[in-house]
Amino acid sequence: MGGRRDHKRILIYSHDTFGLGHLRRCRAIAHSLVDADSSLSVLILSGSPIIGSFDFRSRVDFVRIPGVIKLRNGEYVSLNLHIDIEETLAMRSSIIRHTADIFDPDIFLVDKEPLGLHGEVRPTLDLLRARGTPLILGLRDVMDDPSALETEWERKNAIPAVSEYYNEIWVYGLPQICDPLAGIELPASVRRRMVYTGYLRRHAPVAVAAPQLADLPDGRFLLVTAGGGGDGEGLVDWVLAAYESDPGGLPPALVVFGPFMLPDHQAAFTARADRLSKVRTITFDTRLENLLVRAAGVVAMGGYNTFCEILSFDKPALIVPRTAPRLEQFIRAQRAAELGLVAVLPDAPARDPRTMAAALLQLMQQPPPSAVVIPGLLDGMASVKRLAQKWLNQGRAERMRVRARGNA
């Protein structure tokens, strides 16, 4: 590629098949990085079908690769195109590699999947490693139950890939809360490359008030969020049932379904909520942080991003974690509850409305997460910026040496 340049570039890969977690984490990191360095541009590679609905800061952009979706049997299919999955993955891999070739990043940051979806990132890793580009793997605090993760990573050949390709592994959490690779036999050299950053602090964007929500009383309502919504029906159903059981002391609630909740479920829940004077519903808000700031407390399933927002905005929270197809939310919620950061209500087949109502009433009396002092808890963004700058400086020098050897 070209010669010396003054501006810096980071390429972020987010495999995104369904949900919002990976996209929202990568977007938050990208915004934080460009805010800290006016000479930096960040490009996000994503398969999210709704990435275009989000706002992006100046010097942050995205490339939308063809989407895929994971079926309940574990197989992947093309999201919108009438072509088989092999063709879809071939297109995705080609787009990723050609984008990296032309964009020529100073850092390549891969979110969660060491080789990408079905190994689609390996050609890009080979290309950029040959150029001397630093390769970074970013992991959330909890991946899954250790035994399940070990089986998954063996099937994906992830451990050899981490050993072979990655200069550093950034864990967006703290070891006293969770080791995302617990139970996996990793070479000592890989363990030495793991850096715990702390959780990624979030900030509320400039408020743009939604007219239909203008009458919500600040600090007096509960925000009920199902995240992306693809598997949030149980949480919403249980909360609505608690309000339908009519315990008089419950505060007003705003229920956010999430963009991936099935339309039939949304319609049924909306009809139920319309009969409840204290409950309002919306499908989604890309600036959910603003609603979270206004809320008195949060009821959620406990995905990584929501957990970071609960900590960042210091909101009492009731977590109702899912347990399938991964135990990630359950593990995070249990550990956070042990530390006193949140309250947990395990999901149950019966979903007794009185149990949820009691938990919601208790939430209004619950202390915020700041009542527990954990050093470095929300240092994640500051750590990522520091680590990125280190690699930007080292990486650019190494890339110049690689190019010089290639031209000799």
Residue pairs with C-beta under 8 A, 6 or more apart in sequence:
1 101
1 102
1 104
1 131
2 104
3 403
4 400
6 39
7 39
7 40
7 41
8 37
8 39
8 40
8 41
8 106
8 392
8 396
9 40
9 41
9 42
9 43
9 103
9 104
9 105
9 106
9 107
10 30
10 33
10 40
10 41
10 42
10 43
10 105
10 106
10 107
10 108
10 109
10 388
10 392
11 42
11 43
11 45
11 99
11 100
11 103
11 105
11 107
11 108
11 109
12 26
12 29
12 30
12 42
12 43
12 44
12 45
12 109
12 110
12 111
13 45
13 96
13 108
13 109
13 110
13 111
13 116
13 121
13 124
14 22
14 23
14 25
14 26
14 44
14 45
14 46
14 47
14 48
14 111
15 22
15 47
15 111
15 112
15 113
15 116
15 117
15 120
16 22
16 23
16 46
16 47
16 48
16 51
16 67
17 47
17 67
17 68
17 69
17 70
17 76
17 117
18 69
18 70
18 228
18 230
18 260
19 227
19 228
19 230
19 260
19 303
20 48
20 50
20 227
20 228
20 258
20 259
20 260
20 305
21 140
21 227
21 228
21 303
21 304
21 305
22 46
22 48
22 111
22 112
23 44
23 46
23 48
23 51
23 54
24 305
25 111
25 138
25 140
25 172
25 200
25 304
25 305
26 44
26 46
26 109
26 111
27 44
27 54
27 56
27 60
28 200
28 202
28 305
28 381
29 109
29 138
29 200
29 381
29 384
30 42
30 44
30 56
30 57
30 60
31 56
31 57
31 60
32 200
32 381
32 384
32 385
33 40
33 42
33 384
33 385
33 388
34 40
34 41
34 42
34 57
34 58
34 59
34 60
35 57
36 385
36 389
37 385
37 389
37 392
40 59
40 392
41 59
41 60
41 61
42 59
42 60
42 61
43 60
43 61
43 62
43 63
43 99
43 103
43 105
44 51
44 60
44 61
44 62
44 63
45 62
45 63
45 65
45 95
45 96
45 99
46 62
46 63
46 64
46 65
47 64
47 65
47 66
47 67
47 68
47 79
47 92
47 117
48 64
48 67
49 67
49 79
49 80
50 259
51 62
51 64
52 64
53 259
53 286
54 286
55 205
55 286
55 287
56 62
63 95
63 99
65 91
65 92
65 95
65 96
66 78
66 79
66 80
66 81
66 88
66 91
66 92
66 95
67 78
67 79
67 80
68 76
68 77
68 78
68 79
68 85
68 88
68 89
68 92
68 117
69 76
69 77
69 79
70 76
71 77
75 85
76 85
76 89
76 117
76 118
77 85
78 84
78 85
78 87
78 88
81 88
89 117
89 118
89 120
92 117
92 120
93 116
93 120
93 121
93 123
93 124
96 116
96 120
96 121
96 123
96 124
97 123
97 124
97 127
100 108
100 124
100 127
100 128
101 127
104 131
105 128
105 133
106 133
106 134
106 391
106 392
106 395
106 396
106 399
107 133
107 134
107 136
107 388
107 391
107 392
107 395
108 124
108 125
108 128
108 133
108 134
108 135
108 136
109 136
109 138
109 170
110 116
110 121
110 125
110 135
110 136
110 137
110 138
110 166
111 138
112 138
112 139
112 140
112 143
113 121
113 156
113 158
114 137
114 156
114 158
114 161
114 162
114 165
114 166
115 121
115 122
115 125
115 156
115 157
115 158
115 161
116 122
116 124
119 156
119 157
122 161
125 135
125 161
125 165
128 135
129 135
129 165
130 402
131 399
131 402
131 403
132 395
132 398
132 399
132 401
132 402
132 403
133 395
133 399
134 167
134 168
134 391
134 394
134 395
134 398
135 165
135 166
135 167
136 166
136 167
136 168
136 169
136 170
136 387
136 391
137 162
137 166
137 168
137 169
137 170
138 169
138 170
138 172
139 169
139 170
139 171
139 172
139 180
139 181
140 171
140 172
140 173
140 180
140 304
140 328
141 171
141 172
141 173
141 174
141 177
141 178
141 180
141 199
141 304
141 332
142 173
142 178
142 180
142 304
142 328
142 331
142 332
143 149
143 180
143 181
143 328
144 152
144 326
144 327
144 328
144 331
145 326
145 327
145 331
146 182
146 183
146 184
147 183
148 326
148 327
149 181
149 183
149 184
150 183
150 184
152 158
153 159
153 184
159 184
159 185
159 186
159 190
162 169
162 186
162 190
163 187
163 189
163 190
166 193
167 193
167 391
168 193
168 195
168 387
168 391
169 190
169 193
169 194
169 195
170 195
170 197
170 383
170 384
170 387
171 179
171 180
171 194
171 195
171 196
171 197
172 197
172 198
172 199
172 200
172 304
172 380
172 384
173 180
173 196
173 197
173 198
173 199
173 380
174 196
174 198
174 199
174 374
174 376
174 377
175 196
176 374
177 332
177 335
177 336
177 339
178 331
178 332
178 335
181 194
195 383
195 387
197 379
197 380
197 383
197 384
197 387
198 376
198 377
198 378
198 379
198 380
198 382
198 383
199 307
199 308
199 311
199 377
199 378
199 379
199 380
200 308
200 378
200 380
200 381
200 384
201 308
201 311
201 312
201 378
201 379
201 380
201 381
201 382
202 289
202 305
202 308
202 309
202 312
202 313
203 289
203 312
204 287
204 289
204 290
204 292
204 293
204 313
205 287
205 289
205 290
207 287
207 290
208 287
208 290
210 282
210 285
212 282
213 254
213 280
213 282
213 291
216 252
216 254
216 280
216 294
217 252
218 294
219 294
219 295
219 296
220 251
220 252
220 296
221 251
221 252
221 253
221 254
221 294
221 295
221 296
222 251
222 252
222 253
222 254
222 295
222 296
222 297
222 298
222 299
222 360
222 363
222 364
223 253
223 254
223 256
223 291
223 292
223 294
223 295
223 297
223 298
223 299
224 235
224 236
224 239
224 253
224 254
224 255
224 256
224 298
224 299
224 300
225 256
225 258
225 288
225 298
225 299
225 300
225 301
225 306
226 232
226 233
226 235
226 236
226 255
226 256
226 257
226 258
226 261
226 300
226 301
227 258
227 300
227 301
227 303
227 305
227 306
228 258
228 259
228 260
229 257
229 258
229 259
229 260
229 261
229 284
230 258
230 260
230 261
231 301
231 322
232 257
232 258
232 261
232 301
233 261
233 262
233 265
234 320
234 322
234 347
234 351
235 299
235 300
235 301
235 320
235 347
236 255
236 257
236 261
236 265
236 269
237 269
237 351
238 320
238 347
238 351
238 353
238 356
239 253
239 255
239 299
239 356
239 360
240 255
240 269
240 272
240 273
240 276
240 279
241 351
241 353
241 356
242 250
242 353
242 354
242 356
242 357
242 360
243 250
243 253
243 276
243 278
243 279
243 357
244 272
244 276
244 353
245 353
245 354
245 357
247 354
247 357
247 361
249 361
250 278
250 357
250 360
250 361
251 278
251 296
251 360
251 364
252 278
252 279
252 280
253 278
253 279
253 280
253 299
254 279
254 280
254 281
254 282
254 291
254 295
255 269
255 273
255 279
255 280
255 281
255 282
256 281
256 282
256 283
256 284
256 285
256 288
256 291
257 265
257 266
257 269
257 281
257 282
257 283
257 284
258 283
258 284
259 283
259 284
261 283
266 283
269 281
270 281
273 279
273 280
273 281
285 291
288 309
289 309
289 313
292 298
292 309
292 310
292 313
292 315
293 313
295 315
296 315
296 316
296 364
297 315
297 316
297 317
297 318
297 363
297 364
297 366
298 306
298 309
298 310
298 315
298 316
298 317
298 318
299 317
299 318
299 320
299 360
299 363
300 306
300 310
300 317
300 318
300 319
300 320
301 319
301 320
301 321
301 322
301 329
302 319
302 320
302 321
302 329
302 330
302 332
302 333
302 336
302 342
303 329
304 328
304 332
307 319
307 332
307 336
307 342
308 378
308 380
309 315
310 317
310 341
310 342
310 369
311 341
311 369
311 377
311 378
312 378
314 368
314 369
314 370
315 368
315 369
316 342
316 343
316 363
316 364
316 366
316 367
316 368
316 369
317 342
317 343
317 363
317 366
317 369
318 342
318 343
318 344
318 345
318 359
318 360
318 362
318 363
318 366
319 329
319 333
319 336
319 337
319 342
319 343
319 344
319 345
320 344
320 345
320 346
320 347
321 329
321 330
321 332
321 333
321 334
321 344
321 346
321 347
322 329
322 330
322 347
323 329
323 330
323 347
330 346
333 342
333 344
334 344
336 342
336 344
337 343
337 344
339 372
339 374
340 371
340 372
341 369
341 372
341 374
342 369
343 359
343 362
343 363
343 366
345 355
345 356
345 359
348 355
